[in-house]
Amino acid sequence: MNLAPRQLSILELVRERGYVSIEELAQQFTVTPQTIRRDINQLGEAGLLRRYHGGAAHDSSVQNTAYTQRARQMRDEKRRIADAMATHIPDQASLFINIGTTTEAIAHALLNHRGLKIITNNLHVASILSPKEDFDVLIAGGNVRSDGGVVGQATADFISQFKVDFALIGISGIDEDGTLLDFDYQEVRVSQAIIDNARKVYLAADSSKFGRNAMTRLGSLDQIDMLFTESQPTEAFRELLARHEVRLEVTG
């Protein structure tokens, strides 16, 4: 594929930053958002980057996008997913919440609840929920990453002391065969302990996670009770969810 100079520069920026919004690219190259969308569509069709609702990303199976970029990516979609999931959590429930920007949105959505007991390995989630006086927030010990995630064997051991009503989890990718994928094997071990020790497991995954590659196997869709996303997955994914008896909620 013969790329125009602007398209080559877009590719370079996306690979350098991991994710760049359409608005940023339009300002960078002094063109309209529509022009950038056309460039991104062409680059996406060529398999050179991944198109998202508000921008483009360079996917790697070995390294996740930087936390600051993930926090900005698909913010409105994550909020809608979080609001939908929160409606399925009753007051006075016990919860696990794992690492991720989507689970941080879920924490915000839970602030109108009463009497929750939350166990988390996400410092941001703990910070969001702990000011609520009728919430009981426990933070797992372990190695603290720069993105506020707490991981390691001590973290998994702490999680395994409990049996809770709901696990509210995010994910980096869902493979076409239904495998749940993430990047950090230490984070994965904690998430596996979270899934194993919850009565119900609710997965929040925006549309960018379907078909996204990551190198570490976390689990399978058959371990999930409900999946929340903002747009209808492909027919193949819907069939996969039906086969594993996973209830799908699309926020629209």
Secondary structure, 3 states (H helix, E strand, C coil): CCCCHHHHHHHHHHHHHCEEEHHHHHHHHCCCHHHHHHHHHHHHHCCCCEEECCEEECCCCCCCCCHHHHHHCCHHHHHHHHHHHHCCCCCCCEEEECCCHHHHHHHHHCCCCCCCEEEECEHHHHHHHCCCCCCEEEECCCEECCCCEEECHHHHHHHCCCCEEEEEEECCEECCCCEEEECCHHHHHHHHHHHHCEEEEEEECCHHHECCCCCEEEEEHHHCCEEEECCCCCHHHHHHHHHCCCEEEECC
